Amino acid sequence: MSRPVDVVRTIDEAPIGRLQLRVVFLCFLVAAVDGFDAQAIAFVAPIVADTFEISRRDMGPVLAAALVGLMAGAFLLSPLADRIGRKSVIVGSVVVMGAFSLATTLATSREELLLYRFLTGLGLGGVMPNINTLTSEYAPARSRATLMTLMFVGFPFGAVVGGLASAPLIAAFGWKTVFVLGGVLPLILAAVLMTSLPESVLYLTGKSQDHQRILQILDQIAPGKVPRDAVFSLPSTEQSAASVLDLFRGGRLVTTALLWAIFFANLLTMYALFGWLPTVLNLAGLPLEQAIIGTVIFNLGGVVGGVVIARAVDHLGPIRVMTTAYLIGALAVAAIGVSSGSLPTAVIAIFMAGATVVGAQFGMNALAIGTYPTAVRSTGLGWALAAGRIGSIIGPIVVGALLAKELAMGALFVVFALPTVISAGMVGVLGIVRQPQSTRSVTPARSSGARGS
């Protein structure tokens, strides 16, 4: 007689093993190349502006072009991943990212730069929600925020390494070498992912019911614990049809709206700083090499802050931790603008801004993942990130307009900080209205048949 096995419970009760660590590591590498490619234009922005004779105001759209593509990619490719699988979309997105990063070296005008950065962004947009989703679906509930953050710190890590590598590369070989590196690395990684990255076992259970494939994966997660005649199932909340409308059903309307608003506000600040920090520091009198290091410090803060915030979230819950992080972040961002006369103070402010603004975004990713059932999980995070991308597009454009008006440095960073204050307030409201839909907190449904069992 076939025996029922709840896949979610099996993952939750098993120790973290080599398969899960491999998923985290490979998704970390994907996040790293994603972070490098997302930041590449910022590293070369002052040189590109001079090369193509682009004004400060007109550089805003160039910096935002990849973010427009990223938003489109998140909207289009996240629902696709809920239908054809996480792995296929991740690999395809990485190939697109690498191919059009290489194509950027062929640009001869501002318009071509806009096009190639937009197309690179399509790949970036398909990557982020799906590596978050895949990692979360292999993570036990007790360690989900930590594992997701260890994976996602690859994004600022890639920007850190990219920043450190870019300064000497630009000086020795010119700005195009940044995009060559940003193209070759993803294409190599895509080949590795094809053979080494597993598909989500929750997706396989809910969609394909490929008994042998599910059994092989669970055998690696819980060796000797899964019977060969098992019938695999998911909790009832995990088995709904994938639809964007499901993000607003089951008491999730207000929660989804708040998540989108928080993502919008935080990514507005984060990408305004990502895109313009090297240029702003350069305008404040720092040589380009040192200005790029300022961005490295910001991203390094994101790496450290992300890990600290994730551990705090696993122990204290996301609401209190992220509300506090956003409030500290607002103070740190504002402090950057009034600390330009003191390099040590500026370094501390930039580091703390990265630790809280970037670090809290990791926590928001984990919170969004835990809000939705498997069938719409990638869609849920993808649309939240896509809503956030509207903010990330607006941020660089607004900064360009403010710089064109020669707004004072202190006032500029106060403007940066305002959305972070708003994020803190909305996280507090989210804590009041949120109804968690995490798979780990529901009673398993009765088993459903599995092909080949």
N, C-alpha and C positions, 0 to 999 in steps of 0.2 A: 504494500500500500504506500502511495506517495506521501511524503511528509512535508508540511508547509514550512517555509523558511522566509522570515521577514528580512529583506535585504538591508533595510535601514537599521534595524536592531542588530543585525550581524556586524555591520560596520561600527556601530556605537559601542558594542561590547568587546570588540577585539582590540588588542594593543596596536599601536601604530607600527606598521611593518615596512619592509623595503618597497613594496609597490606604492604605498601612499607617499613615501619619501621621494620616490622617483617622479611621481606626478607633481609634487610640490617643486622639486628641483627643475624639471623641464618647464613647468609653467613660470618659474622664477626666471629662467633664461629667456622665455618669450617676453615676459614683462620687461626684462633688461633691454632687449633690442627695441621694444616698443618705447621705452623711456628715452633711449638714445635717439631714435628717429623722431620722436615728438619734440625733443629739445634741439635737434640739429640746426634748425633755422635760427634759433635764438643765439647759438654760439657764433654764427657767421653774420648775424643781422647788420652790425655796423659796416662790415666789408661789403656785403651785398648791396646795402643802401648806397654806398659810394660807387660800386661797380656799375649798377644800373641807374644811377642818378635818381633814387627814390627818396622823396621827402619823408619826414617823420610821420606825418599824417597818413601818407600812402603806404608806409611800412606796416601799419596796423592790419589791413586786409591780407598782406603777405604772411604775417605771423599767424593770422587766424584761418588761413585757407585750409591747412591740414585739419584744423578743428572743425570746420564745416564738413569736410569729408568724413571726419571721425564721427560726427553726429549722424550723418547719413548712413555710415556703416553700422553704427549701433542700432539705429531704427530698422534697417533692412536685414541685417545678418543675425541679430539676436533671435527673432522669431524663427528664422531659417534653422538655427541650431537646435531649437526645440522640435523640429520636424525631421532633420536629417542627421543630427548628432553633433556633439560639441567638437569632437576631434576634426571632422572634415572642415568645419568652418574655421577652426583655429589654424590648420595647416594652410588652407587657401588664403586666409587673411595675411599670414606671414609672407607668403609668396608675393601677394599684391604689394605689401609694404616694401619688401626688398626690391622688387622690380622697378617701382616708381621712384624710390629713393635714388637708384642708379640713374634713372631717366632725368632726375633733377640736374645732373651734371651737364645735360645737353641744353639747358635753358639759355636763351639769348636775350630774353626780355622779361619785364615784370609780369606780363600776361602768361608767359610760359611757366614762370615760377609759380604763379597762382594755380595753374592747371596741374602741374606735377605734384605740388604740395597737397592739393585737394585729393588727387588720386591716391597718394601715399596715405592720406587720412582715412580713406575707405578701409584700407587694411588695418590701420590702428583701431578703428571703430569695431571691427569684427573680432579683434583679439581680446580686448579688455573684459567685457562681460563674460566671455566664455571660459577664459582661464580662471576667473573668480568662481564661476559656477562649477567647473570641473573639479577644482580644488576642494570646494565646499562639499561636494557630493562624495568625495573620498575621505573626508575628515570626520572623526568621531565628534559628537556634540561637545564633549568636554574640552576639546582642543581646537574647535573650528576657527575661532577668531585668531588664535595664535598661528595656526598653519596657513590660513588665508593671508595673514600679514607677512609671514616669512616668505610666502610666494610673492606678494605684491610689492615688498620692498625692492624687488628686482627693478621696478620702474624708476624710483629715484637712484638706485644703485647704477643702473644703466646711464642715467644722466650724469651721475658723479664721474664714472669712468670715462664717459664720452667727453665731459668737460675737461678732465685732466689730459685726455689724449688729443683733444681738438686744438688746444693752444699751440703745442709744438708742431702738429700736423699742418695747421694753417700757416704758421710761420715758415715751415720748410717747403711745403708743396702747394699751398693755396687752398682757398675755401672749398673747392670741389671735392677734395679728399675726404671731407667729413661725410658727404653723401655717398661716396664710393664705399666707405666703411659701413655706413648705415644700410647699404644695399647688399653687400656680399654676406655679412653676418646673418641676416634673416634667411637668405636663400640656403646657406649651409645648414642652419638650424631646422628649416623645413624638412630637409632630407632626414635628419635625425628623428624628428617628430613622427614621420611616417612609419618608422619601424619601432619606436620605443614608447610612444605615448598611448596609453589605453583609452578606449572610449568610456564614458561614464557608465558605471554598472547600474545606476538608477535609471538612466535613460534606456539602457538595453532592456531592463526589466519592464519598464512601462510601455516601451514601443515595440521592440523587435521580438521579445521573448525567445531569444537565441539561448536555449538551455545550456548547451555545451560551453559557450563563450562566458555566460554568467557564472557557471560552475567553476571554470578555470580562474576567473578573477577572484571569486570568493574564496577559493582554495588558497590563493596567495595571501588574502587578508586574514583568514581564519583557518589555518591548515588543520585538516582532520576534523573540523567541526561541522562541515556541510555534507549531508548525506547525498549519495549519488542519485537517488530517486526523488530529490527535493522538488517541490513546487514553489516557485519564487513569487513573492508578492510584495507590494508596497502598501503603506498605510492608505486609508481611503482618501485622505486629503491630497495624496500624491497622484491620483489617477484621473483627474479631470482633463478635459480636452484643452489643448494649448490655444489660447485666444487672448489678445490684448484686453478684451473686455473683462476677462477673469481677474485682471489687476484691480478692478473696481467692485468685484463681487465679494460676497462672504464677509461683509463688514470692512472691506479694505479701501473704500472710496477716500475717506479722509486721510488714512495712513499713506496711501499712494500719492495723494496730492501733496502732503507734507514732505514725503521723501523727495519728490521731484523738486520742490521749492528749496530744500536744504542742499541737494546736489547742485542746483542752479547757483545758489549764492556762494557756496564754498568753491566750486570750480571756477567761478568768475574771478575770485581773488587768487586762486592757485595758478591759473593760467595767465593772468595779468602779470604775476611775479615770474612765472616760468619764461614768458615771452620777452618781457621788457627789462628784467633785472640787470642783465649784462649791459644793455644800452644805457639805462638810467645811471648805473654806477660809472660807466664810461663818461657820460655827460657830467657827472659830479667830479670828474678829474682823475679817475683811476685809469691806468693803462688797460687796454683790452684784455691782456693776459690775466691781470688781477681782477678785472670785472667778471670774467668767466669763472674765476675761482669763487667769487661771491655766489654764483649760481650753484657751484659745486657744494658749497657750505649749506645752502638752502636745501639741496637734495639730500645731503648727508644728514641733516637734521631730520628729514623725512624718514630716512632709514631707521635712525635711533628712536625717534618718536613713535613711529609705526609699531615697532616691537614692544615698546613700553606701554603704549595705549592698548595694544592687543592683549597683553597679559592682564592689564587692569580690567579690560572688558570681560575677559573670561572669569575673573574673580568677583568683580563688583557690578557687572552689567553695563550695557552701552550708554544708557541715558545720562547718568551722573558723570561718567568719565568723559563723554564727548561734549557735554555742556561745558564742563570745566576747561577742556582742551580748547574749545572755540573761544572762550573768554580770554584765556591766556594768549591765544593766537592773535586776537584783535589787538591786544596791548603790544605784543611783539612786532606786529606789522607796522603799527603806528610809530613804534620806537625806531624803526629803520630810518624813517625820514628825518628824525631829529638827532641822529647819531653819526651823521656823515663826517663830522669833525673829529671823531675819535674812532680809529680803526678797530681797537679791541671791543668797544661798545657795539659798533656796527656788526662785527662778526657774531657776537653773542645774540644780538637781536635777529639777525638773519637766520642763525641756527635754530633759535626758539620758534621763529615763524615757520620754518620748514617742519620742525618737530610736531607742531600743533596743527597747522593748516593741512599739510600733506598727511601726517599721521592720523588725524581724525577722519580723513577721507577713507583710509583703510577700514576704520571702524564702521563707517557708513556703508561700505560695500558689504561687510559681514552682516550688518543689521538688515539691509535690503534682501540679501540672500535668505535670511531666516524668516522673512515675512511671507514668502511665496512658496507654494507647493512645487514639486519637481517639474510638473508639466508646463509651468509658465515661469520657472525660476530664471532661466536665461533671458526670457522676454522681460521679466520684471526688473532685473538689474540693468539689462540693456536699455530699456526705456528710461529708467532713472538716470543712467549715465548720459543718455541722449538729451534728456531735459537739462542735465548739467552742462552739456556741451553748448547749449544756447548761451549760458552764462560764460563759458570759456571762450566763445567767439566774441561776445560783447566786450569782455574784459580788455583784451589787447587793443581793440578798436577805440574804446573809450580812452585808454591810456595814451594812444597816439594823438587823439584830439586834444587831451589835456596838455601833453607836452608841446603841441603846436601852439597852444595859448600861453606857454611858458609858466605854467602853474608852479608855485613854490614846492620844493622837495617835501617839506613837512606836510603841506596840505595834500599832496599827491598820495602819500602813504596813509593818511587818515581816510581818504576815499577808498583805498585798498582795504582798509580794516572794517569799514561799515558792513559789508555783506557777512563778514565773519561774526560780528555781533548779532546780526539777524539770524544766522545759523544757530547760534547758541539758544536764542529764544525759541526757535521752531523745534529744536531737539527736545526742549522741555515740554512743549505742547505735545509732541509725538509720544513722549513717555506717558502722557495722560490718556491719549486716545488709542494707542496702538493695541491691536489684537494679534499677538504672534500666531503665525500659521506654520511654525517650524515643524518639520516632519518628526523631529525628535521628541516632541511633546504630545503626540497623539497616540491613540490606541491603535495597534495594527489592525488592518482590515482582514477579512477572511481571504484565504488564498485564492488566486485565480490560476487557471490552467496555464501550463508552459509547454510550448511546442517541443516535442522530443522527449518529454518526461515520461 
